[in-house]
Amino acid sequence: MGIKIFEDLRREIVDRNLCNLCGACLAVCTANNVNALTIHENRPQYNETTPQIQKCLECGICYLICGQIPELNEVIEAKYGAKPPLGSYKYLTIARTTDLTIQEKAQDGGIVTSILKYLLEKNFVDGVIVNQSIEDWNSVPKLITSSEELVQTAGTRYTAIPAVQELGNYRKLNLENPRLAFVGTPCQVQTIRKMQALQVRPGIFVKYLIGLFCMENFDYRTLMKEKLQNELKINLNEIKKLNIKKNFFITLKNGEQIEIPLNELKHLVRENCHYCTDFTNIYADISVGGIGAPQGYSTVLIRTEEGGQLFTNLLLERRIEEFTAEPNNVTQTKAKILSLIKKLGQTKYENGQKTKSRLNKNGDDR
Ligand SMILES: Cc1cc2nc3c(=O)[nH]c(=O)nc-3n(C[C@H](O)[C@H](O)[C@H](O)COP(=O)(O)OP(=O)(O)OC[C@H]3O[C@@H](n4cnc5c(N)ncnc54)[C@H](O)[C@@H]3O)c2cc1C
């Protein structure tokens, strides 16, 4: 069998509505200066302004690194000890930023923004790829090089964008070997580990992977425009914060809170999320979520040596602080969180496996 290329990816993944919309296929194509691909209506496709035959090198990298293609799964599972439901981790902690400006904007404990700020300020990286909020609660992936811009990227947008694609823009930095940090959902982080397993650009430039816990994600058009704006008549510009805990919570700038049962949004969850088995972002250096943590704190899983060193440095510089209470309370809270994320992680793992096996039974030709 010959090398599988983007045409195969289109047939096996994109046309079956299984694409994660992570943008990794575009990232490797841009990094190699080929630019054969583009994204149209949330789907990667050949760039029709440049005929595919001339452009695509048929190298097959986009196929191999796709999060929905299992080819490299065993390689990265072995390297990162990715045993379900939580993968490998050194320890769990509960922490928050000490920076009041970040606290104000952050989704939970502001740990992610504090880490990225530290990395830029200490010149440990040349740029970080984040999800930047634009008007009407839409967002775009952005390569940021100055810590002042970071605060505006704090907070969670529950809508998928091709963040990994932005890695391909490392060329803008004009550096031969740029050092980058990336923050993203499990499907995004996983593709970067696959690039690193193959030792290809731009994955090899990523020095730190900060992973977000993620149960599911949505499309901007269906969630924000059709559901919130058109059906529920919510002015998107009046929204201060969105949060998924037991239900979907919308906090308006005037302080009013609207609660939508998650069941009402189930049909809007992106199709690819039903195939995902990773809740806690098992391939990250540090994984961060809000689940189980006291208000204003984050739940943090330290996974790799690099992640552990980084987190310790932030603690030493008092940029972040761990949750303190009666020692017994801290231990109990951590034990409760661990059991909760194990339970949710296991549920997501089993559901993802079930959906995958249904797909296989129904004639998966991969
Ligand atoms: C789609 C989605 C679903 C999630 N589901 C859960 C969940 O079920 N349980 C749970 O405990 N936590 C979940 N999280 C993580 C949680 O919402 C927070 O992102 C996390 O706790 C970090 O909080 P923080 O205050 O440290 O981050 P902050 O300091 O506020 O920084 C947030 C970072 O997230 C990035 N970001 C924002 N939106 C997106 C996006 N759509 N895609 C990629 N990056 C983004 C921003 O660039 C920013 O760097 C989810 C996050 C996302 C994006």
The ligand as a Tripos MOL2 file, in Angstrom:
@<TRIPOS>MOLECULE
LIG
   53    58     1     0     0
SMALL
NO_CHARGES

@<TRIPOS>ATOM
      1 C1        -13.6000   23.5610   24.8010 C.3       1 LIG1
      2 C2        -13.1630   23.4740   26.2420 C.ar      1 LIG1
      3 C3        -13.8070   22.5810   27.1020 C.ar      1 LIG1
      4 C4        -13.3950   22.4790   28.4380 C.ar      1 LIG1
      5 N1        -14.0270   21.5790   29.2580 N.ar      1 LIG1
      6 C5        -13.6230   21.4450   30.5320 C.ar      1 LIG1
      7 C6        -14.2500   20.5000   31.4000 C.ar      1 LIG1
      8 O1        -15.1720   19.7720   31.0030 O.2       1 LIG1
      9 N2        -13.8040   20.4240   32.6970 N.ar      1 LIG1
     10 C7        -12.7870   21.2050   33.1650 C.ar      1 LIG1
     11 O2        -12.4180   21.0880   34.3330 O.2       1 LIG1
     12 N3        -12.1670   22.0950   32.3610 N.ar      1 LIG1
     13 C8        -12.5550   22.2430   31.0690 C.ar      1 LIG1
     14 N4        -11.9350   23.1420   30.2450 N.ar      1 LIG1
     15 C9        -10.7880   23.9300   30.7750 C.3       1 LIG1
     16 C10       -11.2210   25.1720   31.5280 C.3       1 LIG1
     17 O3        -12.3070   25.8060   30.8900 O.3       1 LIG1
     18 C11       -10.0560   26.1840   31.6280 C.3       1 LIG1
     19 O4         -9.5460   26.4390   30.3480 O.3       1 LIG1
     20 C12        -8.9070   25.6590   32.4820 C.3       1 LIG1
     21 O5         -9.3680   25.3420   33.7660 O.3       1 LIG1
     22 C13        -7.7820   26.6990   32.5840 C.3       1 LIG1
     23 O6         -8.2040   27.7480   33.3770 O.3       1 LIG1
     24 P1         -7.2330   28.9300   33.7420 P.3       1 LIG1
     25 O7         -7.9960   29.9270   34.5370 O.co2     1 LIG1
     26 O8         -5.9530   28.3840   34.2510 O.co2     1 LIG1
     27 O9         -6.9370   29.4930   32.2610 O.3       1 LIG1
     28 P2         -6.8230   31.0030   31.7560 P.3       1 LIG1
     29 O10        -5.6790   31.6600   32.4380 O.co2     1 LIG1
     30 O11        -8.1610   31.6390   31.7720 O.co2     1 LIG1
     31 O12        -6.3770   30.7510   30.2450 O.3       1 LIG1
     32 C14        -7.2260   30.0610   29.3590 C.3       1 LIG1
     33 C15        -6.4220   29.6360   28.1610 C.3       1 LIG1
     34 O13        -7.2690   28.8190   27.3600 O.3       1 LIG1
     35 C16        -7.1120   29.1480   25.9960 C.3       1 LIG1
     36 N5         -8.3840   28.8750   25.3350 N.ar      1 LIG1
     37 C17        -9.5810   29.4970   25.5160 C.ar      1 LIG1
     38 N6        -10.5150   28.9390   24.7410 N.ar      1 LIG1
     39 C18        -9.9030   27.9480   24.0360 C.ar      1 LIG1
     40 C19       -10.3340   27.0100   23.0610 C.ar      1 LIG1
     41 N7        -11.5940   26.9760   22.6130 N.pl3     1 LIG1
     42 N8         -9.4390   26.1590   22.5320 N.ar      1 LIG1
     43 C20        -8.1410   26.1920   22.9330 C.ar      1 LIG1
     44 N9         -7.6720   27.0460   23.8790 N.ar      1 LIG1
     45 C21        -8.5380   27.8990   24.4180 C.ar      1 LIG1
     46 C22        -6.7470   30.6290   26.0020 C.3       1 LIG1
     47 O14        -5.9170   30.9060   24.9020 O.3       1 LIG1
     48 C23        -5.9680   30.7920   27.3110 C.3       1 LIG1
     49 O15        -4.5940   30.6700   27.0830 O.3       1 LIG1
     50 C24       -12.3390   23.2930   28.9170 C.ar      1 LIG1
     51 C25       -11.6980   24.1890   28.0470 C.ar      1 LIG1
     52 C26       -12.0930   24.2710   26.7150 C.ar      1 LIG1
     53 C27       -11.3830   25.2360   25.7760 C.3       1 LIG1
@<TRIPOS>BOND
     1     1     2 1
     2     2     3 ar
     3     2    52 ar
     4     3     4 ar
     5     4     5 ar
     6     4    50 ar
     7     5     6 ar
     8     6     7 ar
     9     6    13 1
    10     7     8 2
    11     7     9 ar
    12     9    10 ar
    13    10    11 2
    14    10    12 ar
    15    12    13 ar
    16    13    14 ar
    17    14    15 1
    18    14    50 ar
    19    15    16 1
    20    16    17 1
    21    16    18 1
    22    18    19 1
    23    18    20 1
    24    20    21 1
    25    20    22 1
    26    22    23 1
    27    23    24 1
    28    24    25 2
    29    24    26 1
    30    24    27 1
    31    27    28 1
    32    28    29 2
    33    28    30 1
    34    28    31 1
    35    31    32 1
    36    32    33 1
    37    33    34 1
    38    33    48 1
    39    34    35 1
    40    35    36 1
    41    35    46 1
    42    36    37 ar
    43    36    45 ar
    44    37    38 ar
    45    38    39 ar
    46    39    40 ar
    47    39    45 ar
    48    40    41 1
    49    40    42 ar
    50    42    43 ar
    51    43    44 ar
    52    44    45 ar
    53    46    47 1
    54    46    48 1
    55    48    49 1
    56    50    51 ar
    57    51    52 ar
    58    52    53 1
@<TRIPOS>SUBSTRUCTURE
     1 LIG1         1 GROUP 0 **** ****
